[in-house]
Amino acid sequence: MFLLGTIVNGLLIIIGTVIGIFLHKIPDSMKTTVMYAIGLSVMVLGLQMGLKSENFLIVIISLVVGAVMGELMKLDEKLNQLGLWIEKKIGSNGRGSIAEGFVTATLIFVIGAMAIIGALDSGIRGDHQVLYTKSIIDGFTSIILTTTLGIGVMFSAIPVILYQGFIALFATQIDRFVPQMLMDQFIVEMTATGGVMIFAIGLNLTGILKIKVANLLPGIIVTGVIVTGYYFF
């Protein structure tokens, strides 16, 4: 079952959110400090990922072109609108914006090498170990995020399942037409590009800047196009 790892990932995010809801009585000062801690940790993680690039020019071009595409498509605005729609449907819980929780958690859980590598392993080899590991990490992260951002974190499980599920489904056929060397190069540069985005999420969580990270997401696709062109030409 190539979707098993993805389903487990989504379930642990939901379970983590439920646990986080019961921990909402944590003092505000503690929540603030915890959020700063998460933000700093996310920044360090993003920095580590960004430094994995073998050709940082690819990362720069991918982010710049991706940013232009994202701004034209208004991805951040649309993602926030989806979060606000969910908020209107179920009502605010008074413990943080549902839209903010949904958007922030979605970006943290979707961007990154583990989501793509894990889904590829699930689809190609039926090996779910990477996604199981990611599930545990996401589960604990959702607990902490929920104590500060509220129940909106739970709904991030939906895009996580759709995103990783699509990759896993695609991966069942990918080894037939994508050379292994090309895939390895893409994963390296995608990891670096995603790392810069994750670093930006950390800046948002700490309140240092407010970057529309969702508008950078097309950079992942641009990375694939550049790496493919570089490989063949």
N, C-alpha and C positions, 0 to 999 in steps of 0.2 A: 504494500500500500504506500505509494510514493507521497501521499499527502499526510501521513501520520505525524511526521516531525512538525509540519506546519500547524496541524490541528492542536498538538500538544502545546506549541508556542502560544497560540491564541488562548487556550484554556488557562495556562499559567498566568497570563496577563490579567485575565478576568478574576482568577482566584486572588492574585496579588492585590488587585483593586479592592475586592471585597474585604480583605484583611486590612488594607489601608483605611477603609471607611470606618472601621471599628477603632482605629487609632487616631481619629480626628481630634481628640481632646488634648493632643499635645500642645503645650503653650506656644503662642505665636512667635515668641523670641526663639524658641527651639526650632520651629518650622523654618524660620528665616535662615538660621545658621545651617540647618540641614540642607536647605535649597542651595545655599552658597557652596556647601561641600559637594553636592551633586554637580553643580555647575563647574567647579574647579576640576573635579574628577573627569567630567565629560571633556573639558578643554584639554587635559593631559592626554586622554585617550585619542582625541582628534589629532593632536600634535604628533603622537606616535605613529598614527596611521598615515598622516600627511608626509612624514619623512621616509616612508617606504618607496616613494616614487623613484623610478630609474631615469626618468626624463621629466623634470618638473615643468618644463615648457608645455607639455601636454596638459598638465593639471591647470596651469594658468589659462591656456586657451579654452579648455573645456569649461572652466568656471565663468570666464568672461562671456563666451558665446551662450552658455547655458543661462546666465543671468539675463541676457538680452531676450532670449526666447521665453524665459519664465515671466519677465516683466510684460512682454507682449501678450502672453496667454493669461496673465494675472493669476498664476497658480496659488500664490499665498492668499489672495483675496478669496478665491473659490474654496480653498481648504477651510478658511475661517468661516465662510458662509455655510459650509456643510456643518461645521461645529456649532454655529449659531442655530441652524435648523434643528439639530439634535437637541440643543438646549431648549428651544421653544416647545419641542414635542414632549419632553419629559419634565421640563421646569428646572429652574436653578435650585441647587441644594444648599445655597448660602455658604458654601465652603470653597469658593473659588469658581472661576468661570469654566463652565463645561467646555466651551469652545477652545479656551486656552489649554485646558488639560488634554483635550482630544488632539489638537494640532501639535503641541509640544511632544506628547508621548508618541504620536505617529511618526514624527520626524526622527526621534531617538531610536525607535524600534525598527524602522524601515531602512534608514541610511546606515550603511556599514557593510563590511565584507562578509560578516557571518551570515547575514540574511541571504546573500546571493550564493556564497560558497555552500552553505548548508542546504539550500534549496536545490542546487545543482547536484550535490551528493545524494540527496533524496531521490531525485529524478533519474540520474544516470546509474547509480550503484545501489539504490535502495538503502543507503546508509544514513541514518538519522542522527548520528552522534553529535554533529556540529549544531544542528537545530535543537537537540535536547539541551546542550550546554547553553545555547542562546536563550532557550526557554527559561532556564533557571535564573540566568542573569536578568532577563526581562521581568520575570516574576518578582524578584526582590526590588528591582528598580521601580516597578509599578506600585509597590507598597509605599515606598518613600514619596513618589510623585503624588500619589493619591492623598496623602496626609496634608499636602500643600495646595494641590491643584484640583482636588475633588474627583467626582465620579466620571468626569469626562475622559479620564485615562482609560477606563474600561472599553470605550468605543474604539480605541486605537487597535483593538484586536481584529476588527473587521478589515481595515486596509492591510494589516500584517498578513492575515490569512489569504486575502486576494492576491497580494503582491508575491508572496513566497509560493503560493499555490500555482500561480501562473508560471513562475520560473521553473518550478519542479515539473510541471506539465510540459513545458517547452524543452526542458533538459532531457526528457525521455527520448527525444529525437536529435538533440544538439550534437552529440558525438559523431553523428553521421555526416555532417557537413561543416563543422567548425574544427580546424586543426588544434591539437592540444597546446601547442606552443602559443598560438594566437590567444587561446582562452587564458593561459597563464599570464600573458602580457596584459590582457584586459583586466584581470583580477588585481594585478599589482597597481596599475594606474587608477582603476576604479576605487581601490582601497584608499589611495592617496587623495583623490578628488573628494571622496566621501568623508575622509578625515578632516579636510578643511571645513566642510559643512558641519560636521559634528563639533568642531572647535567653535564655529559660529553659534551653534545651539548653546554651548557652554557660556558664551558671552551673553546670550539672551537670558539664561537662567540666573546669572549673577547680577543682571541689571546694568552691566557695563555699556552695552549697546543694544539696539533693537534691530536686528537684521532679518529681512524677509527670507529666511532660509529655504522655504518651499520654492521660491523663484529661482533657486540655484539648482534644483533637481534635474532639469534637462541636461545639466553638465555631465551626468552619468551617461546619457545617450551619446552626447558629443564625444566623450572619452572613447566609447566603443567605435564610433565612426573614425576618429583619428588613429586609434591603435590598429584598426583593420586596414586603413589606407597605408599606414607606416609599414605594416607587415607585408602587404602585397606589392608595394611600390618602392 
